[in-house]
């Protein structure tokens, strides 16, 4: 019966046959949307599972009642507050020891995967990152789960795309679908999740990518709402009205938030550098960081974990300025210490929490300067959330849509947009990095976004050069050189010294032109050598090679093995470099537009 059904129905046969399924998805835009649905379900389940596990760890370690948030819990034993982050640090140290022997390669995050590896992301590494993030958050370290959400969801998406053998451009989009689903589910905000993918994970917006990314975000949001209801929503309560006079203070707040975001990112770096230069082993650093976080939590337990409960608590209550200042400082330091000491997590929710505190602090102080503005504390808390988060995370539209989906109010969204743009421009002009790209910079990477530059790196000089080059010894007698290389035999000859080291390039037309002008004949050909110190390396990419050709105004350069031995391995011309670069760039553009 089943065999008869398969023979009689080509559509069923295509669905059940993995090979036909791959072809269907690769050739049809609806196929990519179908894959995005699977990714959205996976992302929603991943977020739900990680959130449930985190809450279970909080209940286990801190003895809090079910349904209560750790950072807003009414009563916690001070001993547990101090000890739990230390235990988490010890566990992370053990995990570090295991990974040091087992996983030698550095782990890749979704931005780096899409920028350099065409969307290839290790699912094993993603699971490891999610587990580390759960340990960090579950035992009270001041980090959110968003890094684990996006890593695991993107890893699942990359695995699905790899099994379907998707093209490079489609795989990058599917990884973006995973991240979109994760953020959408984490905040019950599908538009925020979708634009998080466009701005931060895919690096661009296209009509082809719109449907799958939005579908994934919607599906993931529906899954988590079915499982958790409104638990992921940020409830701002009553927030009042916005007047035109509010825009100027919002812009000023955006500048303050950019400065606070830069200080937060710099603080993490300073702590990491201090830990690295110290004699403390990386195995013990998380435990020491746990001690610091635990001591700060004894002052105010709102610094524990991501801070969901504390955010809702502070949005709905009137707080004195000294208390706000203390909590803002404690949360910023606790987050920097947690990440800097080796706990795994990100600054997404910390930046939202700190931004909300900064916005309320600004609202309490601003009426003395901006007399005609409403400066409602809740409104400026929402504006501060978006403005500080864009300085740290990036994605101006992402953070603007977060304000819209949190409040459902367009006037507040417009106010947040003004602050977000101001914060984004200020951070970019004065600092130039988001938190993720800043860490890439510290590692020596040059990527500034998820734009696909991996193919450029793969288009190396060693892949484009000609290996069959004509060479001659630099001290070869002039007459011998003329006999070996008659006019028309080649265009250029590479010279080497007696040890085989590169010594320059000789253009044959220059040599024979000198003879026609009846100039004194030199004893050796070395006097005609050009570009004695200018060479290409095989590891350079096409863009770097093209820049050297432009700088030197030359048509060809020799390729050497390294700058020490300088042994000639090939020759590369500018015309061929530009042609190959243009062909590859055109092919990538056609892939993005779905033409091939």
LUMKOLGU-101645 format. One record per residue: z, y, x of N, C-alpha, C in turn. Coordinates in pm, whole numbers, plus 50000, padded with zeros to 5 digits. Layout:
N
ZYXZYXZYX
...
END
This chain:
596
500004988050083500005000050000500005012650086
500885012950185500975024450276499685026150354
499105014650400497855015450476496735021050388
496695016550261495675021550169495845036550145
497095041050133497375055150110496935063650228
497175058550349496785065850470495275067150480
494555056250446493095056550455492495065650347
493145066350234492565073850123492925088650126
493945092450201494395106350203494395111850345
493365119350382493325125250517494475134750544
494935142050441496015151650463497315144650501
497605133350431498805125750464498675119750603
497455114950635497225109150767497455119650875
497045132050849497215142850947498685146050967
499455145550857500875148750868501625138250948
501265125550925502005114850990501535112151133
500355116451168499825114251302500215125951392
501035123851497501495134851582500345142551644
499295135351686498155142051749497465151451651
497225146651530496575154951429497475166651388
498785164151385499725174851350499655186151453
499575182651582499465192851687498215201151667
497095194451639495825201551620495925210851499
496545205951390496675213951268497465226651295
498575225551368499425237051395498765246751492
498065241151593497445249751693496265257651637
495565251951537494355258451488494595267051365
495745265951305495985273051179497185282351193
497045294351141498175303651139499285298351050
498895291350944499905285250857500665274050930
500005267751025500685257551104501805263551186
501575275251246502615281951323503755286451232
503425290751112504465294551015505305282450978
504645270950960505385258650928506335255051042
505865256551165506755254051280507905263951280
507635276551241508695286751236509755283251131
509335276851022510295272550921511275262350981
510725252851056511575242751122512515249551221
511985259251295512815266551392513915274451319
513555280751206514545288251130515675279451079
515335267551030516365258050986517245254051104
516615251151219517365247251339518285258451384
517795270951382518605282351424519795284351330
519535283551199520635285151104521705274551121
521295262151142522275251351163523005253051295
522285257651399522915259751529523985270551521
523665281651455524635292551439525835287851356
525555280751249526645275751164527555266251242
526945257051319527735247351394528575254151502
527985263651574528735270551678529855279051619
529575285651508530605293951444531755285351393
531425274151331532475265251281533315259751396
532665255951505533385250651621534305261251681
533815273451689534635284351742535875286751656
535685287151524536815289051435537815277451445
537275265251461538165253651476538995254751604
538375259251712539105261151837540165271951823
539845282651751540835293251729542035287851651
541755280051548542865274351470543685264651554
543025256951640543715247151722544565253851829
543975263551900544655269452015545685280151976
545385287951872546255299251839547065296951712
546865285351648547645281751529547485292151417
546275297251398546055307051291545615299751164
545895305451047545515298850922543995298250905
543535288850826542115287550798541625299950725
540435304850765539855316650703540265329750764
541215329650856541665342050921540965343551055
540555355751088539885358651214540905360651324
540605355551443541555356151555541945370351590
540975379351602541285392951647542015401151540
542105395851417542825402951311543945394551253
544335383951322545395375051272546725382651265
547515379451164548765386751141549835383251244
550015370451270551065366551365550555355151453
550635357351584550265346951681551385346251784
551735334351821552755332351924552295338952054
553065348452111552665355152236552385345452350
553115334152351552865324352456551445318752447
550975315952325549605311052307548585321752342
548895334252307547995345352340547775346152491
548835343752567548735344652713548105332352775
548435320552720548045308052785546625303452748
546215305552624544925300152578543745305052663
543595318152694542465322252779542505315952918
543715313352969543825307053101543325292653094
543685285352987543205271652970541685271552960
541135281052884539685282152875539055284553011
539685293153092539175295753226539205283353314
540265275353301540355262953379539245253253338
539015252053207537945243253159536575247753211
536345260853210535075265953262534935263153411
536045263853483536025260553625535615246053649
536125237053564535755222953574534265221253545
533795228153440532375227553406531525232653523
531995243253588531265248753703531165238453816
532255231353842532245221153948531235210053917
531195206053789530245195553749528815200353764
528565212653717527195217953721526735220653864
527655224153951527285227054090526695214754158
527155203054119526635190654176525435185254100
525335188953972524325182653886523105191453865
523315204353837522205213453807522055223353922
520995221653999520775230154116520005242954082
519115242353983518295253953951519065263753862
518805276853880519465286653793518965285353649
519855287953553519495286853413518675299053371
517725296653282516795306953236517145310753093
517185323953065517455328152928516135331052855
516155333552723514905335152649514025346552698
514615357752740513805369052789513045364852914
513745358553009513115354253133512085343253106
512395334253013511455323452980510145329052928
510225339052840509005344852785508275353852884
509015360352973508385369353069507705361853182
508315350953229507845344453351507315330253331
507765323453227507455309153216506685305453090
506095315253025505275312352908506045305952794
507345308752782508155303252674508825289952705
508625284752826509265271952862510745274152889
511575267352813513025269052821513675255352813
514555252352907515195239252910516205237952796
516045227852713516995225452604518335220952660
518315213152766519575208852829520365220752879
519695229952949520375241952996520875250452880
520105251052773520515258852657521775253052593
521855239952586523055233552531524265236352622
524035235952752525125238852847525635253052828
524715262652816525115276552795525885277952664
525425271252558526125271952429527535266252439
527695255252510529035249252528529935258652608
529405264452716530195273952795530595286052710
529675290852628529975302152541531055298552439
530985286252386531995281852290533375280752355
533425275552476534715274752546535275288652568
534415297752613534865311452641535385318152515
534585318152409534985324652285536115317152214
536045303952215537035295952142538425296852199
538535299652330539855300852392540285315452409
539555324652345540035338352336539445348452431
538545344452523537935354352612537175364652529
537135376952579536595388152500535065388552506
534435378052454532965377152450532545372052312
531335375852273530785371152146529995358352163
529545352952051528765340452052527265342852047
526845355552040525415358452022524575352852136
525095353152258524345347752372524105332852354
525125325552308524975311252283524065308552165
524185316652060523315315051943521845315951985
521495326852054520085329152089519595319052191
520455315352287520035305652389519745292052326
520655287252242520485274052182519305273952084
519215284252002518125284751903516765286051972
516695294252076515445295752150515095283052226
516115276352278515885263652347515335253052253
515885252452132515355243152032513915246651995
513635259651980512275264051947511305260452058
511715262552181510845259252295510565244352301
511575236252273511385221752273510415217452163
510555223352046509645220151936508225224151973
508065236052029506745240652070506145232152179
506985227452271506495218752378506015205352323
506765199752229506365187052168505055188552091
504835200352034503605202951960502465207552052
502785208952182501795213152282501125226252244
501945235952205501415248952167500865256452287
499915265352261499405274052365500505283452412
500295289452528501295298152589501735309352493
500755316252433501085327452344501865322652222
501465311452164502165306252046503575301452080
503725295652198505055290952240506005302852258
505495313852313506315325852329506745331152193
505835330852097506185335451962507245326351901
507125313251921508085303851862509475305651924
509535308552054510825311652117511415324352053
510565334152025511015346051954511525342651814
510895332951749511365328551617512785322951626
513045315451733514395309951750515425320851766
515125330851850516065341851869516225350151742
515115352251670515175359851544516095352751444
515915339651432516775332051342518235332751381
518515332251510519905332551558520585345751523
519925356951556520545370051529520595372851380
519545369051307519545371051162520695363451097
520895350951139521985342951082523345348251124
523455353151248524735357751300525235370251227
524315378651178524725391051112524285391850966
523735380850915523215380850778522225392450762
521345393950863520465405550868519085401250917
518195396750826516885391550870516005401850939
516005414450894515195424650961515685427351102
516985427651119517555429351253517135417951344
517225405751293516825394251372515355394551410
514505398251313513065398551339512725408851447
513295420751437512955430951536513665428751669
514765421351668515355416951795514355408151870
513665399551796512655391051860511475399251910
510975408451827509805416351867510115425051990
511255431851989511545441552094512085435352221
512885424852208513605419652324513125406052374
512645397352286512295383852327510795381952345
509995387152253508545386052267507995397852346
508575409452328508175421252404507065429152341
506545424652227505475431952159505435427552013
504755435651932504605432551791503125430651761
502765419651698501385417351656501395411951514
500255413351447500125408051311500285392851311
499795386351416499875371751425501335367051431
502165374551503503565370251520504465374651405
504015383951322504875389351217505365378551121
504455371051063504835361250960505795350651013
505485343651123506415333351168507795338651206
507855350251269509155355651310509995359351188
509395366151092510135370150972510545357950890
509655348250878509985335950805511165328850869
511145327751000512265321151070513575328551046
513535341951053514745349751031515275347850889
514395347950791514815346150652515395332250628
514725322050680515195308350660516565306350723
516745311350846518035309950915519155317050839
518835328950784519835336350705520225328550579
519245322950513519515315050392520395302950424
520095296150534520875284250573522335287850595
522605298250671524005301850700524715307150575
523975313950487524615318750365524965307250272
524115296850271524435285050192525675277950245
525855278150377526965270950439528245279250448
528105292450468529275300850494529425312450396
528505314150305528595325350212528405338650285
529315348150258529225361550317530095363150441
530465352150504531385352950618530805360550735
529475361050748528855367750862528555382450836
528795387050715528465400950683529495410550742
529005422150787529895432950832530085442350713
531285442650660531575450550540532155463950583
531435474850556531895488150597532645495350486
532665489550367533405495750257532745508650209
533565517950160533065530850111532775539950231
531605546550227531255554550346530835568850315
530725573050190530445587050160528975590650177
528705603750184527345608750187527025615550320
525715616250347525225622850468524605636150430
524875646550510524265659750489523445663250613
522475672550603521655676250719522465680650840
523625686650818524445691350931525015679851013
524905667350963525435655751037524525651551152
523265656151153522335651151254522675655851394
523085668251410523415673351543524605665751604
525715664051531526795655851590526385641351615
525485635851533525015622151557524245621351688
523445631451717522705631751844523665632951962
524685641251947525705642552053526435629252071
526745622651961527385609451969526495599452041
525175600252019524245591452089524325593052239
524485605552286524615608052431525905601852483
527005603652410528275597752452528185582352455
527515576652357527405562052351526565556752467
525525563952505524715559752621525585559552747
526395569952766527285570152882528295558852879
528865556152760529835545252749529175531752777
527955529952727527235517452752526955515152900
526535525652969526265524553113527555521353189
528655527853151529935524953216530345510353194
530105505253073530455491353043529655481753129
528335484153140527485475353222527855476353369
528125488553416528535490453555529885483753581
530765484253481532075478053496531985463053518
531105456453440530895442153460530415439353602
529465447553650528915445653784529965447453891
530795457753875531865460253975532825448453983
533195443153867534125431753866533465419453927
532205417053896531495405653955531385407154106
531065419054152530945421354297532285419654366
533345424754304534685423354361535065408654371
534785401054265535095386754265534275379354370
532995383254384532105376554479532545379054624
533005391254651533415394754787534815389754821
535565385854720536915380754744536855366454796
537995361354836538075347654887538325337554775
538365342454650538645333654537537395325454504
537535312354494536415303554462535935306154319
534615304854294534095306354157534755296954057
535325285954107535995276454019537245282453956
537935291254030539205296753983539085310653921
537905316853934537765330553882537945331453732
537375322353650537615323453506539085322553468
539855314053537541275312853506542005325953536
541655332353648542265345353681541855355753578
540585355453538540145364453432540885361853302
541155349153273541925345753153543325351453155
543935351853273545275357753285545235372553249
544225379753302544095394053273543855396453124
542955388653065542675390152922543925386952839
544645376452877545865372952804546905383952811
547065390152926548035401052940547645413052854
546345416152850545905427152764546075423652617
545875410752582546045406552443547495407552399
548425406752493549835408752459550085423052414
549305432352469549405446352426548785448052289
547575442552272546905443152142545975431052132
546265422052039545495409652027544085411851975
543725424051937542375426751889541325425451999
541735424452124540785422652234540305408252243
540975399052174540625385052184539295381952116
538555372652175537315367552118536305378852095
535365376752000534305386551979534845399351917
535735397851819536305409651755535815412151614
535295401651544534835403551407535965408651317
537105401951322538225406051239538715419951274
538785422951403539245436151445538285447051400
536985444351402536005454251358536215457651211
536355447451127536575449950984537895457250962
538895453551042540205459851030540135474651060
539415478151167539365492151211538385500451128
537375494051069536465501650982537165505950854
538075497750805538695500450675539995508050681
540575510150797541885516650807541795529850882
542705538650851542825551250925543735548951045
543235552351164543955549451288544135562351366
545245563551435545505575551514544605575851638
544385587851689543515589251806544085582051928
545385582851959545905575252075545695560152061
545875555051939545655540551918544195536851939
543295545351888541865542951908541505542952057
542015552652130541735553552274542235541152347
543445536752312544015525052377543195512552348
542845510552221542095498652183540695498752244
540045510352244538715511552302538745507952451
539735513052522539855510152665540145495352690
541075489952612541445475852630540255466552603
539515469352495538375460652461537285461552566
537005473652614535965475252716536355468052845
537595469652888538045463153011538095447952993
538605443452878538695429052855537315422552854
536325429152793534965423652792534375423252932
534565434153008534045434553144534705424053232
536015422353218536735412353297536295398253258
536125395853130535735382453084534395378353144
533385386853130532065383353182532045383853334
532695393953392532695395353537533415384053609
534385377953544535135367153609534505353353589
533465352653506532765339853493532765333653355
533425339953257533305334953120531875337153073
531375327952993529985328552948529915335352812
529065345452803528885352652677528115365352702
527965373252597527225385752610528045397452561
527405408952561528085421352520527595426352385
526875417952311526295422552184527395427252089
528295418252051529305422251953530325431652014
530615430052142531545439352207531005453552202
529685455152222529105468552216529165474152074
529025465551973529155470151835530585474751807
531545466751850532955469951826533355482851899
533005483652027533355495552106532635507752050
531385506052010530645517251950531285522051821
531775512751739532455516651615533725524551645
534485520051744535695527351782535365541151836
534315541751919533905554751974533425564051864
532705558451765532235566551652533385572151570
534395564151544535555569051469536315579551549
536455577151679537135586951765536385600251764
535045599451768534215611451763534385618551628
534445610751521534585616551387535905624151372
536955619151435538245625851425538265638851506
537445639451611537465650951701536405661351666
535285656851606534125665551586534325677051488
535145675951383535265687151289535655700451353
536305699851467536685712251535535475719151599
534375711751616533155717251678532055718951575
531865708751488530785708951388531415711251251
531555723751216532325727351098531635723350967
530305723150965529585720650840529205706050820
529505697650915529175683350902530275676050826
529885665350757530895657450686531745649550785
531095644050888531745636350994532715626050935
532195618050841533005607450781533245596450884
534495592150908534775582251012533965569350999
533825564050876533085551550859531605553350893
531025564650849529615567150879529395567951029
530275575151098530075576651242530445563951318
531265555451258531515542351318530235534051317
529505534251204528225526951194527215532851292
527135546251298526215552751391526585549251536
527865549451567528315545951702528005531551738
528155522351640527805508351662526365507151710
525455513151636524035511951668523695518951799
524275530751820523925538651938524425532252067
525635526852067526125520552189525455507152213
525185499952105524525486952120523125488452177
522405499052139521055500752193521085504252341
522145511052386522265514052529522495501352610
523255492052553523605479752625522565468852605
522175466552482521275455552448519815459652452
519505471952412518125476252397517685474052253
516425476952222515895474652089516275485351989
515685497351998516035508151904515845504551757
514725498251724514505494551583515445483451540
515785474551631516735463951600518065469851553
518575479351631519865485151598519785494451477
518635500551455518455508851335518465500251210
517765488951214517755479951099519125473651077
519895471851185521255466851167522075476651084
521935489451114522645499651034522185499150889
520875497250867520365496550730520905484450657
520905472950720521325460750652522835459750637
523565466850722525025467050708525445476150593
524765487850581525185497650480524325497350354
523035493650368522115494450255521825508750215
522065518250305521925532350273520905538750367
519825544450312518765550250395519195563150465
519945572250402520385584150475521225580750599
522105570750588522885566650706521965560450810
520965553050765520015546950858519245557650936
518835568250866518135579250935519055585951036
520315587451000521295593251093521475584151214
521565571051189521695561451299520455561651388
519275563251327518045563651404518035575351502
518515586851457518585598451546519495595651665
520655589451639521585586351748521035575351838
520365565551777519815554451855518735559151950
517825567551901516755572751987517355580852101
518335589252070518985597352173519655588552277
520395578652233521085569552324520105561652409
519035556752346518045548752418517355556852527
516935569152493516265577652591517225581452703
518455584852669519445588752771519725577252866
519935565252812520215553652897519025550152984
517815551052926516615547653003516355557553116
516575570453089516295580653189517365581153298
518595578153264519675579053362520005565753429
519725554653361520085541553415518875532453430
518075531653325516805524453333516835509853298
518005504453257518105490153230518915487653104
518655476353040519605470752943520495461053021
521455454952952522365445953023521625434053082
520685428253004519945416553052519065420153171
518285431153158517385434753268518155439853390
519325445553369520165449753480520625437653561
520945426753494521355414653565520155408353636
518955409253578517755404853649517565413053777
517785426053765517645434953881518625431053992
519855427853956520855424054055520485410954123
519745402254053519285389554111518035391154195
517435403054193516225405354270514955404054189
515075401554057513905400753971513435414853935
512135416353910511575429453880511235431153733
511465421053650511075422153509511985431853436
511385439853348512125449653270512115446253121
511355436053082511275432352941510705418252932
510485413752809509935400352789508415400152788
507755411252821506295411052832505865399952927
504785393152892504355381452968503735385653102
504545384553208504045387353343504005374753428
504375363553368504365350953444502985347053490
501975349653405500605345953443500125354253562
500615366653573500245374953688500835369053815
502065364453805502695358353922501995345453962
501465338353863500755325953893499385328453954
498815340253928497515343853984497755349454124
498015340654218498425344754352497225346054446
497485352654558496455354254660495995340654711
496915331354729496555318154781495595310754688
495665313554557494765307154461493395313954458
493325326654497492065333954487491305334954619
491955333054731491325335754861490275325254897
489405329054992488465319655055489095314455182
489095301355198489695295455318488685293955432
487395294055399486355291955503485955305455565
486815310655651486585323855711486045322355853
485255332155896484725332556032485715339856121
486095333656231487075339756322486505340356464
487095349356541486735350656682487935355756758
487975352856889489085357556972488865372257002
489925380256999489795394757014489235398857149
489515390957255488995394657388487655388057419
486935383357317485605377657337484665388557391
483885385557495482935395257548481965399657438
481555412157449480725418057345479405410657327
478755407157439477475400257430477615386457368
478705379457405478955366257346479165367357195
479845377957154480085380157011478775382156938
477845390156997476555392656935475745379756919
475825370857019475065358457011475625349156904
476945348856892477555339656795477445344856651
477435358156637477395364056503476225373856494
475005368956479473865377956465473935385656334
473265396856327473255405256209472725397356089
473455397455981473085390255860473745376655847
474395371755954475035358655948476305358855864
477005370155863478215371955783478475386855772
479375390655686479655404955669480815409555755
481805400755773482985404455851483525392355925
484195394956037484775384556120486235388156144
487105378256133488535380456156488855377356301
489555386456367489925384656507491345379256518
491545370856620492875365556652493115367256802
494375367556841494665368256985494675354157043
495055353057171494995340057238495965329857180
496995334657108497955325457046497585321756903
496475327256851496065324556714496605334256612
497305344756656497875354656565496825364756523
496875369156401495905378656347495875391356430
494635396456456494485408356540493555418756479
493065416756356492225426756293490965420756234
490175429456169488895425556107487785433856169
486665427456199485485434256252484385433456147
483795445056113482655445456021481385445056104
480545435056082479325433356159478395445556151
478215451856036477365463756032477825474856126
479165476156143479675486356235479275483356379
479315470556415478975466556552477515469756582
476615465656496475195467556522474775482156503
475485489556420475215503856407475525511156536
476605506856602476965512956731475885510556835
475245498856833474165495856928472965504956905
472645507456777471485515756747471695530256788
472975534356791473265548256828473375550056979
473075539557058473065540157204474395544757263
475505540557202476815543757260477125533557368
478135536857451478525527857559479025514757500
478525503857552478895490657500480285487057552
481265483857463482605480257509482615466357570
483575463657659483625450357723483945439257625
484815442057526485185431757428485005437457288
485075428557191484875432657052486135438556990
487265437957060488535442457003488525457156964
487675465257030487655479557001487115482456861
486425472856800485895474656665486875469856556
488015464756595488955458856499489555469456406
489675466056279490305474656179491425466956110
492335474656051493435468955972494235458756053
494565462756176495285453456265496635449256209
497285458056134498635455156083498675453055933
497535453455868497485452355722496925438855681
497765430855619497375417355577497945414355439
497425403955377497965398655252498715385755279
499685383055195500405370255201499985361655083
499965348755101499545339654995500395340354871
501655344554885502565345154771502405357754687
501655367454736501435379754658500625376554534
500835384354427500035382354307498855391954305
498005390454204496775398254197497055413154188
498095416854116498405431054102498835437154236
499645429954312500065434854443498885435954538
497985425954534496815426354621495915438154585
495705440354455494865451554413495465464854457
496785465854454497455478154499497215480654647
497225469854727496975471354870495525475454897
494585469554825493185473554841493015488454808
493665492954701493545506854660494175516054764
495315512154817496005520454915495205521755045
494625510755092493925510655220492455514455208
491945515255085490525518455063489605508655138
489935495955128489145485755195488605475755094
487555468755132486935459055042487445444855063
488095442055178488585428555205489755429255303
490635419555291491775418355382491995403655417
492525401455536492855387955578494155383355511
494265370355492495475364255436496145356155546
497435358555570498165351355675499275343155613
499775333455690500805324455636502145331355616
502525340055710503745347955696503675359755793
504625368655783504595380755864505095378456006
505615366856036506105364056171505015357056253
504535345656206503475338556278502125345356262
501845350956145500595358056115499375349556148
499435336956113498295328056133497335329456016
496065331656044495065334255941494805321655859
494895322955725494655311555637493525314355538
493045326855531491965329655438491585344355435
490685347555343490195361155325490045363755175
490395375855133490285379454991489595393054980
488645393954886487935406554865488475413554740
488335426654739488815434554626488025431254499
486715429954512485875427554394486255414554324
486495403954401486855391154340488245392054277
489175398954342490525400454288490495407454153
489765418554145489705426054020488995418053911
487955410553949487245402553850488145391653793
488865384453881489755373753834490885379453750
491435390953791492505397153715492015401253576
490825407253571490265411553442489975399553352
489415388853409489135376853330490405370953271
491445370153353492705364253306493365373153203
493315386253225493905395553130493175394852996
491855393953001491075393052878491375380052804
491535369352879491865356452816493215357052748
494205363552811495525364852750495465373052622
494655383552626494535391852505493915384152391
492915375852422492295367852316493275357552261
494115352152349495135342652303496105349552207
496515361752243497465368952159496875372352023
495565374952020494935378351893494475366151816
494675354151874494355341851805492895338251808
492125343851904490695340951908490395327551973
491305322652060491035309752123492225300752102
END
